């Protein structure tokens, strides 16, 4: 078990989200396509900086409705892992609007249908909060990265232990997960990344505009060690 600093414990399997109907998945795809249009400029700016220099083969985990498509250089080979099939129509629509080309890969964050050591970069933005098994997802990231490849991430995370915001995140965790397709407010994702076996890891903590309950964020880069 992983013990969080405020006394709450979360197993390596996390808290599996309840089964979702196809209708819910369709609704959530529509909802996400609308919400992503209203992310704060601070998040958009940080994502632009994070993704501006990617090249070669890029795997994006949890591509959603395509919020990042227009941020990638046009010469990358882009592989998108998005398990909610109802998102795919939004991805194709975004591709038409941005002129982006990509391949959609089957699987989930924890089990991607992507070959070993194929990616120069793996990208994950606002996704690790909602996967059932973040440790397993990061093992997959390491697997698909080439030696020397980089994992680029931006995630909302738990507030500092002992703060009133952290206590509110714990109180609202169940409700938030129900309406947010498993999104978990109080994950210490920075610790999970640091413990995932990367050779080098750089993480910046910052506070984002928008929903106060999800204000704490991290952004960073983790490198897969070369042999």
MOMOUR-V635347 format. One record per pair of residues at least 4 apart in sequence whose C-alpha atoms are under 6 Angstrom apart, sorted by the first residue. I is the first residue (numbers start at 1). GAP is how many residues later the second one is. D is the distance in Angstrom with one decimal. If there is no record, write none. Layout:
i->I gap->GAP d->D
i->I gap->GAP d->D
This chain:
i->1 gap->10 d->4.6
i->2 gap->7 d->5.8
i->2 gap->8 d->5.6
i->2 gap->9 d->5.9
i->3 gap->6 d->4.6
i->4 gap->4 d->5.4
i->4 gap->5 d->5.7
i->5 gap->156 d->5.6
i->6 gap->155 d->5.1
i->6 gap->156 d->6.0
i->10 gap->4 d->5.7
i->13 gap->120 d->5.0
i->14 gap->118 d->5.8
i->14 gap->119 d->5.7
i->16 gap->116 d->5.2
i->17 gap->165 d->5.1
i->26 gap->60 d->5.4
i->28 gap->4 d->6.0
i->29 gap->57 d->6.0
i->29 gap->58 d->5.3
i->32 gap->4 d->5.9
i->33 gap->32 d->5.3
i->40 gap->169 d->5.9
i->41 gap->4 d->5.8
i->48 gap->4 d->5.7
i->48 gap->23 d->5.9
i->55 gap->21 d->5.3
i->56 gap->20 d->5.1
i->56 gap->64 d->6.0
i->57 gap->19 d->5.9
i->57 gap->20 d->4.6
i->57 gap->62 d->5.0
i->57 gap->63 d->5.3
i->58 gap->20 d->5.0
i->58 gap->61 d->5.6
i->58 gap->63 d->4.9
i->58 gap->64 d->5.7
i->59 gap->20 d->4.7
i->59 gap->21 d->5.8
i->59 gap->63 d->4.7
i->60 gap->20 d->5.0
i->60 gap->62 d->5.7
i->60 gap->63 d->4.6
i->61 gap->20 d->5.0
i->61 gap->63 d->5.3
i->62 gap->19 d->5.6
i->62 gap->20 d->4.9
i->63 gap->17 d->6.0
i->63 gap->19 d->5.5
i->64 gap->23 d->5.9
i->65 gap->22 d->5.4
i->65 gap->25 d->5.0
i->65 gap->26 d->5.2
i->66 gap->25 d->5.0
i->70 gap->28 d->5.6
i->78 gap->24 d->4.8
i->79 gap->23 d->5.8
i->79 gap->24 d->4.9
i->79 gap->25 d->5.9
i->80 gap->24 d->4.8
i->80 gap->25 d->5.8
i->81 gap->24 d->5.1
i->83 gap->24 d->6.0
i->83 gap->25 d->5.5
i->95 gap->4 d->5.4
i->95 gap->5 d->4.8
i->105 gap->8 d->6.0
i->106 gap->7 d->5.3
i->107 gap->4 d->5.6
i->107 gap->5 d->4.6
i->107 gap->6 d->5.3
i->108 gap->4 d->5.3
i->109 gap->28 d->5.0
i->110 gap->26 d->5.2
i->110 gap->27 d->4.1
i->116 gap->27 d->5.5
i->116 gap->28 d->4.5
i->117 gap->27 d->4.4
i->117 gap->28 d->4.6
i->117 gap->29 d->4.1
i->118 gap->26 d->5.6
i->118 gap->27 d->5.9
i->118 gap->28 d->5.7
i->119 gap->25 d->5.9
i->119 gap->26 d->4.6
i->119 gap->27 d->5.6
i->120 gap->26 d->5.8
i->120 gap->29 d->4.8
i->121 gap->28 d->5.7
i->121 gap->29 d->4.9
i->121 gap->30 d->5.7
i->122 gap->29 d->4.8
i->123 gap->28 d->6.0
i->123 gap->29 d->4.9
i->123 gap->30 d->5.9
i->124 gap->29 d->4.8
i->125 gap->28 d->5.4
i->125 gap->29 d->4.7
i->125 gap->30 d->5.8
i->126 gap->29 d->4.6
i->129 gap->54 d->5.2
i->129 gap->55 d->5.2
i->130 gap->52 d->4.8
i->130 gap->53 d->4.0
i->130 gap->54 d->5.9
i->145 gap->4 d->5.5
i->147 gap->77 d->5.5
i->147 gap->78 d->5.7
i->147 gap->79 d->4.5
i->148 gap->76 d->5.1
i->148 gap->77 d->5.5
i->148 gap->78 d->5.1
i->149 gap->74 d->5.8
i->149 gap->75 d->5.5
i->150 gap->72 d->5.6
i->150 gap->73 d->4.5
i->151 gap->70 d->5.6
i->151 gap->71 d->5.0
i->152 gap->69 d->4.8
i->153 gap->66 d->5.6
i->153 gap->67 d->5.5
i->154 gap->64 d->5.6
i->154 gap->65 d->4.3
i->155 gap->62 d->5.5
i->155 gap->63 d->5.4
i->156 gap->60 d->5.7
i->156 gap->61 d->4.1
i->157 gap->29 d->5.9
i->157 gap->30 d->5.4
i->157 gap->31 d->5.8
i->157 gap->59 d->5.6
i->157 gap->60 d->5.3
i->158 gap->28 d->3.9
i->158 gap->29 d->5.1
i->158 gap->30 d->5.5
i->159 gap->7 d->4.9
i->159 gap->57 d->5.8
i->169 gap->4 d->5.8
i->169 gap->16 d->5.6
i->169 gap->17 d->5.8
i->172 gap->4 d->5.9
i->173 gap->12 d->5.9
i->176 gap->4 d->5.7
i->177 gap->4 d->5.9
i->177 gap->5 d->4.2
i->177 gap->6 d->4.8
i->177 gap->7 d->5.7
i->198 gap->25 d->5.7
i->198 gap->26 d->5.0
i->199 gap->24 d->5.6
i->199 gap->25 d->5.4
i->199 gap->26 d->4.5
i->200 gap->22 d->5.6
i->200 gap->23 d->5.2
i->201 gap->20 d->5.9
i->201 gap->21 d->4.2
i->202 gap->18 d->5.4
i->202 gap->19 d->5.3
i->203 gap->16 d->5.8
i->203 gap->17 d->4.4
i->204 gap->14 d->5.5
i->204 gap->15 d->5.4
i->205 gap->12 d->5.8
i->205 gap->13 d->4.5
i->206 gap->11 d->5.3
i->207 gap->8 d->5.2
i->207 gap->9 d->4.6
i->207 gap->10 d->5.7
i->208 gap->7 d->5.1
